[in-house]
Amino acid sequence: MTVITRFAPSPTGTLHVGNIRTALHNWLLAKKSGGRFLLRIDDTDVARSREEHVEAIRADLAWLGLNPEREERQSARFAIYETAFERLVAAGRLYRCYETAQELDLKRKVLLGRGLPPIYDRSALKLTEADHAAKSAVGERPHWRFLLDHDAPIEWVDGIRGSQHFDPRQMSDPVVRRADGSWLYMLPSVIDDIEMGVTDVLRGEDHVSNTATQVQMFTALGAPVPRFAHEALLTGAEGKLSKRLGSLGVAEMRENGIEPEALIALLARLGTSDPVDAALDVEALAASFDLARFGRAPARFDDAELSRVNAAVIHRLPHARVAERLPKGMSEAAWEAIRPNLNTVAEAAEWWRVVTGPVDAPEFDAETRTYLDHAYAVAAALDWAEDPWGALTGALKETTGRKGKALFLPLRQALTGMDHGPDMKAMLPLIGKDEALKRLG
């Protein structure tokens, strides 16, 4: 059976790091077995859904390389939901209710006050057709609940959490449709999964109780129940995921210089004991993706770790991948010299300015100034065709007796204005003889 997964964001905002992790894991799960990854835009909330968010979701997935084979919009599928709705009404699995939010809240408080679970009492099932007609006559419109089968224990083997068991008697019949005819999440999601042929639903552990209800919805509609897996939610480095990290979106990450490969490398392994390896491509990550390796403990997201992985990715990027983002005139040799010192590609511009100048060298004392004057004379007489840095430092070591920091640091400071940076063996040819002599003189 072909594995079919789906990512189903609501376009009420942009994707954040938790959404991205869910999308990636569904993509990897499908890719591992040669299956299909689908995108479903859950836009039944017309008031809050925004088209610009839909476009942003598509752009974010494309930037990450998570390209779906099919896209659906729930707002275009209301006729499908209506047909399934009528089937469930005819089968007696949906029923009309009229309680207001305030009345339901009062019922819950009474039950809790008695030490009982706040489960809906199904009082609406006692209404007769005459009762419904009377309510309709005065303009009351019903909302609809799904009738759970109390005689059918809910069980499934979760891909991450293992065997799951729920007693439907301890659950409230969920509202699936509001009085104004609009849909809540639960039922349309099941109808879509059936129609789209979804075989595996991988999502956060906050959906476990939803799954318990939806298992019965699949059965009520005569469809096989997909394989379910629920991942532990993300936390921050110091516990609960902060609002800043939790809302960190792809656009912000891109602005901060995060590469898509780095985000994928980190999120693919987050929640497992497997090491994060910036060298692994998506093929290798998909091949090693295994739900059994995910634990139930909260997965720790650390933006410092993301920055570390990002730097490791950049240190491997070829010039061709970044050429359009580099300063004008920055060659492949310059990129290879500079990239070991980068945390983001944007930082290359700062180091390129060190090459092209001008630089602000520190004020040197008399002894160091004499040393640099001597370096100038040696550099002027060198053959710059091969390794001018090795030739320069070798000659200066021989003639001055200097070594280590005393030999190298004044040269670096005069040539770059910095105390640290890329390997001078690579940098000096980029600076060039004329400019180097100008800086030493």
C-alpha positions as CSV (number, residue, x, y, z in Angstrom):
1,M,0.0,0.0,0.0
2,T,1.4,3.4,-1.0
3,V,2.1,5.6,2.0
4,I,0.2,8.9,1.7
5,T,0.8,11.6,4.3
6,R,-0.5,15.1,4.5
7,F,0.3,18.4,6.1
8,A,-2.8,20.4,7.0
9,P,-2.1,24.0,8.2
10,S,-4.7,26.6,8.8
11,P,-4.0,29.9,6.9
12,T,-4.7,32.0,10.0
13,G,-1.0,32.9,10.3
14,T,2.4,31.9,9.0
15,L,4.2,28.6,9.7
16,H,6.2,28.5,12.9
17,V,8.9,26.0,13.9
18,G,6.4,23.4,15.2
19,N,4.4,23.5,12.0
20,I,7.6,23.1,10.0
21,R,8.7,20.1,12.0
22,T,5.3,18.4,11.4
23,A,5.4,19.1,7.6
24,L,9.0,17.9,7.4
25,H,8.3,14.6,9.3
26,N,5.3,13.9,7.1
27,W,7.4,14.6,4.0
28,L,10.2,12.3,5.2
29,L,7.7,9.5,6.2
30,A,6.3,9.5,2.7
31,K,9.7,9.9,0.9
32,K,11.2,7.0,2.8
33,S,8.8,4.5,1.3
34,G,8.4,6.2,-2.1
35,G,5.0,7.5,-1.1
36,R,3.1,10.7,-1.6
37,F,3.1,13.9,0.5
38,L,-0.1,16.1,0.2
39,L,-0.9,19.6,1.3
40,R,-4.4,20.5,2.6
41,I,-5.2,24.1,3.4
42,D,-7.7,23.9,6.3
43,D,-9.5,27.1,5.6
44,T,-13.0,26.4,6.9
45,D,-12.6,29.3,9.3
46,V,-13.4,31.9,6.7
47,A,-13.3,34.9,9.1
48,R,-9.7,34.2,10.1
49,S,-8.2,32.6,7.0
50,R,-6.1,34.9,4.8
51,E,-5.0,34.3,1.2
52,E,-1.6,35.9,1.9
53,H,-1.0,33.2,4.5
54,V,-1.8,30.5,2.0
55,E,0.8,32.0,-0.4
56,A,3.3,32.2,2.5
57,I,2.7,28.6,3.4
58,R,3.4,27.5,-0.2
59,A,6.5,29.7,-0.4
60,D,7.8,28.4,2.9
61,L,7.4,24.7,1.9
62,A,9.0,25.5,-1.5
63,W,12.0,27.1,0.2
64,L,12.4,24.0,2.3
65,G,12.1,21.7,-0.7
66,L,8.9,20.1,0.8
67,N,6.9,20.0,-2.4
68,P,3.5,18.4,-2.2
69,E,2.2,16.2,-5.0
70,R,-1.3,17.5,-4.5
71,E,-3.0,20.4,-2.8
72,E,-6.6,20.7,-1.6
73,R,-8.5,23.6,-0.1
74,Q,-11.2,22.8,2.5
75,S,-13.1,25.8,1.4
76,A,-13.6,24.2,-2.0
77,R,-14.9,20.9,-0.5
78,F,-18.1,21.9,1.3
79,A,-20.2,19.8,-1.1
80,I,-18.2,16.7,-0.1
81,Y,-18.7,17.5,3.6
82,E,-22.5,18.0,3.1
83,T,-22.8,14.5,1.5
84,A,-21.0,12.8,4.3
85,F,-23.0,14.9,6.8
86,E,-26.3,13.7,5.4
87,R,-25.1,10.1,5.5
88,L,-24.2,10.4,9.2
89,V,-27.5,12.1,10.0
90,A,-29.4,9.3,8.3
91,A,-27.3,6.7,10.2
92,G,-28.2,8.4,13.5
93,R,-24.6,9.4,14.3
94,L,-25.2,13.1,14.3
95,Y,-27.8,14.9,16.4
96,R,-29.1,18.4,17.0
97,C,-28.3,20.4,20.1
98,Y,-29.4,23.9,21.3
99,E,-27.5,24.7,24.5
100,T,-25.7,28.0,24.5
101,A,-22.1,28.4,25.5
102,Q,-23.2,29.8,28.9
103,E,-25.5,26.8,29.5
104,L,-22.8,24.3,28.6
105,D,-20.3,26.1,30.9
106,L,-22.8,26.0,33.8
107,K,-23.3,22.2,33.2
108,R,-19.5,21.7,33.3
109,K,-19.1,23.7,36.5
110,V,-21.9,21.7,38.2
111,L,-20.3,18.4,37.2
112,L,-16.9,19.5,38.4
113,G,-18.4,20.7,41.6
114,R,-19.7,17.2,42.2
115,G,-16.3,15.7,41.5
116,L,-17.5,14.3,38.1
117,P,-15.8,14.6,34.7
118,P,-17.3,17.4,32.7
119,I,-18.9,15.2,30.0
120,Y,-21.8,16.4,27.9
121,D,-25.0,14.7,29.3
122,R,-26.7,14.0,25.9
123,S,-29.8,15.8,27.0
124,A,-30.5,16.9,23.4
125,L,-31.1,13.3,22.5
126,K,-34.4,13.4,24.6
127,L,-35.8,16.1,22.3
128,T,-38.8,15.0,20.1
129,E,-39.5,16.1,16.6
130,A,-42.1,18.4,18.0
131,D,-39.5,20.0,20.3
132,H,-37.3,20.6,17.3
133,A,-40.2,22.1,15.4
134,A,-41.0,24.4,18.2
135,K,-37.4,25.6,18.5
136,S,-37.2,26.2,14.8
137,A,-40.5,28.1,14.9
138,V,-38.9,30.7,17.3
139,G,-35.7,30.9,15.2
140,E,-33.5,28.6,17.2
141,R,-31.0,26.8,15.0
142,P,-29.2,23.7,16.2
143,H,-25.5,22.8,16.3
144,W,-24.6,19.2,15.7
145,R,-22.8,16.6,17.7
146,F,-21.3,13.3,16.7
147,L,-22.7,10.4,18.7
148,L,-19.9,8.3,20.1
149,D,-20.6,4.6,20.3
150,H,-20.3,3.8,24.0
151,D,-20.1,0.1,23.3
152,A,-17.0,0.3,21.1
153,P,-13.8,0.8,23.0
154,I,-11.4,3.1,21.1
155,E,-8.0,1.5,20.5
156,W,-5.1,2.0,18.1
157,V,-1.4,1.3,18.1
158,D,0.3,4.7,17.9
159,G,3.5,4.8,15.8
160,I,5.3,6.7,18.7
161,R,3.1,6.3,21.8
162,G,2.3,2.6,21.4
163,S,-1.0,1.0,22.4
164,Q,-3.7,3.6,23.1
165,H,-7.0,3.0,24.8
166,F,-9.9,5.3,25.4
167,D,-13.3,4.7,27.0
168,P,-15.9,6.6,24.9
169,R,-18.2,6.8,28.0
170,Q,-15.6,9.2,29.5
171,M,-15.7,11.4,26.4
172,S,-18.1,14.1,25.3
173,D,-19.8,13.8,22.0
174,P,-17.9,16.5,20.0
175,V,-19.6,19.3,18.2
176,V,-18.9,19.0,14.5
177,R,-21.0,21.8,13.0
178,R,-22.1,25.2,14.4
179,A,-25.6,26.6,14.3
180,D,-24.6,28.9,11.4
181,G,-23.7,25.8,9.3
182,S,-19.9,26.3,9.6
183,W,-17.7,23.3,10.3
184,L,-15.4,22.6,13.2
185,Y,-12.1,20.8,12.6
186,M,-12.9,17.2,13.5
187,L,-15.3,15.9,10.9
188,P,-14.0,17.6,7.7
189,S,-10.5,16.4,8.5
190,V,-11.7,12.8,8.6
191,I,-13.7,13.2,5.4
192,D,-10.7,14.7,3.7
193,D,-8.4,12.0,4.9
194,I,-10.7,9.4,3.5
195,E,-11.2,11.1,0.1
196,M,-7.5,11.9,-0.3
197,G,-6.5,8.3,0.6
198,V,-4.3,9.3,3.5
199,T,-2.7,6.2,5.1
200,D,-0.6,7.8,7.8
201,V,-1.5,10.7,10.1
202,L,1.6,12.1,11.9
203,R,0.9,15.1,14.2
204,G,1.5,16.5,17.6
205,E,0.5,14.8,20.9
206,D,-2.0,17.6,21.6
207,H,-4.2,15.8,19.0
208,V,-4.4,12.4,20.8
209,S,-7.8,13.0,22.2
210,N,-9.0,14.2,18.8
211,T,-7.7,11.0,17.3
212,A,-9.8,9.0,19.8
213,T,-12.9,10.7,18.5
214,Q,-11.9,10.5,14.9
215,V,-11.2,6.8,15.0
216,Q,-15.0,6.3,15.5
217,M,-15.7,8.8,12.7
218,F,-13.7,6.8,10.2
219,T,-15.6,3.7,11.2
220,A,-19.0,5.5,11.0
221,L,-18.2,6.5,7.5
222,G,-17.2,2.9,6.6
223,A,-13.5,3.8,6.0
224,P,-10.3,2.1,7.2
225,V,-8.6,4.0,10.1
226,P,-5.2,5.4,9.1
227,R,-2.1,4.7,11.0
228,F,-1.7,7.4,13.6
229,A,1.5,8.7,15.3
230,H,1.7,11.6,17.8
231,E,4.9,13.4,18.4
232,A,6.0,15.0,21.6
233,L,5.7,18.8,21.4
234,L,8.7,21.1,21.2
235,T,10.1,22.8,24.2
236,G,12.8,25.5,24.5
237,A,16.3,25.3,26.0
238,E,14.9,26.2,29.4
239,G,11.7,24.3,29.4
240,K,8.4,25.5,27.9
241,L,8.9,26.8,24.3
242,S,9.0,30.5,24.5
243,K,6.6,32.7,22.5
244,R,9.6,34.0,20.6
245,L,10.9,30.6,19.6
246,G,7.4,29.1,19.2
247,S,6.4,31.8,16.7
248,L,9.7,31.8,14.9
249,G,8.6,31.6,11.2
250,V,10.4,30.7,8.0
251,A,10.5,34.4,7.0
252,E,12.3,35.4,10.2
253,M,14.7,32.4,9.9
254,R,15.5,33.4,6.4
255,E,16.1,37.0,7.5
256,N,18.4,35.7,10.2
257,G,20.5,33.8,7.7
258,I,19.3,30.3,8.4
259,E,19.7,27.9,5.4
260,P,16.9,25.5,4.6
261,E,19.4,22.5,4.9
262,A,20.2,23.5,8.5
263,L,16.6,23.7,9.5
264,I,15.9,20.4,7.9
265,A,18.9,18.7,9.4
266,L,18.0,19.8,12.9
267,L,14.2,19.2,12.8
268,A,14.6,15.8,11.1
269,R,16.3,14.4,14.2
270,L,14.7,16.5,16.9
271,G,12.9,14.2,19.3
272,T,15.3,11.2,18.7
273,S,18.6,10.2,20.2
274,D,20.2,10.3,16.7
275,P,22.9,13.0,16.2
276,V,22.1,16.0,14.1
277,D,24.4,15.8,11.1
278,A,24.7,18.8,8.8
279,A,26.4,16.6,6.2
280,L,23.3,14.5,5.6
281,D,21.2,15.3,2.6
282,V,17.4,14.8,2.5
283,E,17.8,11.4,0.8
284,A,19.9,10.2,3.8
285,L,17.6,11.8,6.3
286,A,14.5,10.1,4.7
287,A,16.3,6.7,4.6
288,S,17.0,6.9,8.3
289,F,13.7,8.4,9.4
290,D,12.0,5.9,11.8
291,L,9.1,6.7,14.1
292,A,10.3,4.1,16.5
293,R,13.3,6.3,17.3
294,F,11.1,9.1,18.6
295,G,10.7,9.3,22.3
296,R,7.7,10.6,24.3
297,A,9.7,13.2,26.2
298,P,9.3,16.8,25.0
299,A,11.6,17.6,22.1
300,R,14.1,20.4,22.9
301,F,14.4,23.1,20.3
302,D,17.4,25.4,20.8
303,D,18.1,28.3,18.5
304,A,21.8,28.2,19.5
305,E,21.9,24.6,18.2
306,L,20.2,25.8,15.0
307,S,22.9,28.4,14.5
308,R,25.6,25.8,15.1
309,V,24.1,23.5,12.5
310,N,23.6,26.5,10.1
311,A,27.3,27.3,10.3
312,A,28.2,23.7,9.6
313,V,26.0,23.7,6.6
314,I,27.5,27.0,5.3
315,H,31.0,25.6,5.6
316,R,30.0,23.0,3.1
317,L,28.1,25.1,0.6
318,P,29.7,25.4,-2.9
319,H,30.2,28.8,-4.4
320,A,27.6,28.1,-7.1
321,R,24.9,27.7,-4.4
322,V,25.6,31.1,-2.9
323,A,27.0,33.2,-5.8
324,E,23.9,35.3,-6.2
325,R,24.0,36.3,-2.5
326,L,27.6,37.3,-2.4
327,P,29.2,40.7,-3.0
328,K,30.0,41.6,-6.5
329,G,33.3,40.3,-7.6
330,M,33.7,37.8,-4.8
331,S,35.3,34.8,-6.5
332,E,35.1,31.1,-5.7
333,A,38.6,31.3,-4.2
334,A,37.4,34.1,-2.0
335,W,34.3,32.2,-0.9
336,E,36.3,29.1,0.0
337,A,38.8,31.2,2.0
338,I,36.1,33.1,3.9
339,R,33.3,30.5,4.5
340,P,35.0,28.6,7.4
341,N,34.6,31.9,9.4
342,L,30.9,32.4,8.6
343,N,27.8,31.7,10.6
344,T,25.5,33.1,7.8
345,V,26.1,33.8,4.1
346,A,25.4,37.5,4.7
347,E,28.6,37.7,6.9
348,A,30.6,37.1,3.7
349,A,30.2,40.8,2.8
350,E,32.0,41.9,6.0
351,W,35.0,39.7,5.2
352,W,35.0,40.7,1.6
353,R,35.4,44.3,2.8
354,V,38.5,43.2,4.6
355,V,39.8,42.0,1.2
356,T,38.8,45.0,-0.8
357,G,39.6,47.6,1.9
358,P,40.1,50.0,3.3
359,V,40.8,48.5,6.8
360,D,41.3,50.2,10.1
361,A,44.5,48.9,11.5
362,P,45.3,49.6,15.2
363,E,47.9,52.0,16.4
364,F,51.2,50.1,16.6
365,D,54.0,50.8,19.1
366,A,57.5,51.7,17.8
367,E,58.9,48.2,18.0
368,T,55.9,46.7,16.1
369,R,56.1,49.5,13.5
370,T,59.8,48.7,12.9
371,Y,58.8,45.0,12.4
372,L,56.1,45.9,9.9
373,D,58.5,48.2,8.0
374,H,60.8,45.2,7.7
375,A,57.8,43.1,6.6
376,Y,57.0,45.6,3.9
377,A,60.6,45.3,2.5
378,V,60.4,41.5,2.5
379,A,57.0,41.4,0.9
380,A,58.0,43.8,-1.8
381,A,60.8,41.5,-2.8
382,L,58.8,38.3,-2.8
383,D,57.5,36.2,-5.7
384,W,53.7,36.4,-5.2
385,A,53.0,33.7,-7.7
386,E,52.6,30.8,-5.3
387,D,52.4,31.2,-1.5
388,P,53.2,34.8,-0.4
389,W,52.0,34.3,3.1
390,G,54.2,31.2,3.7
391,A,57.2,33.0,2.1
392,L,56.7,36.2,4.0
393,T,56.3,34.6,7.5
394,G,59.1,32.2,6.7
395,A,61.5,35.0,5.8
396,L,60.5,37.1,8.8
397,K,60.9,34.2,11.2
398,E,64.4,33.7,9.9
399,T,65.5,37.4,10.0
400,T,63.7,38.5,13.2
401,G,63.6,35.4,15.3
402,R,59.9,36.0,16.0
403,K,57.5,33.1,16.2
404,G,54.0,32.3,17.1
405,K,51.7,35.2,18.0
406,A,54.6,37.8,17.9
407,L,55.3,36.7,14.3
408,F,51.7,36.4,12.9
409,L,49.4,38.8,14.9
410,P,50.9,42.2,13.8
411,L,50.8,41.1,10.2
412,R,47.2,40.1,10.5
413,Q,46.3,43.3,12.2
414,A,48.0,45.4,9.6
415,L,46.7,43.5,6.7
416,T,43.1,43.0,7.8
417,G,42.5,45.3,10.8
418,M,41.4,42.2,12.7
419,D,42.9,40.0,15.5
420,H,41.3,36.9,13.9
421,G,39.7,35.7,10.8
422,P,40.2,33.4,7.8
423,D,43.5,31.7,7.0
424,M,45.9,34.3,5.9
425,K,47.4,31.9,3.4
426,A,44.2,32.1,1.5
427,M,43.5,35.8,2.3
428,L,46.8,37.4,1.3
429,P,46.6,36.4,-2.4
430,L,43.0,37.8,-2.4
431,I,44.3,41.1,-1.0
432,G,47.0,41.3,-3.6
433,K,50.5,42.6,-3.6
434,D,49.9,46.3,-4.1
435,E,47.1,46.5,-1.5
436,A,49.1,44.4,1.0
437,L,52.2,46.7,0.6
438,K,50.0,49.7,1.1
439,R,48.6,48.3,4.4
440,L,52.0,47.3,5.6
441,G,53.7,50.6,4.8
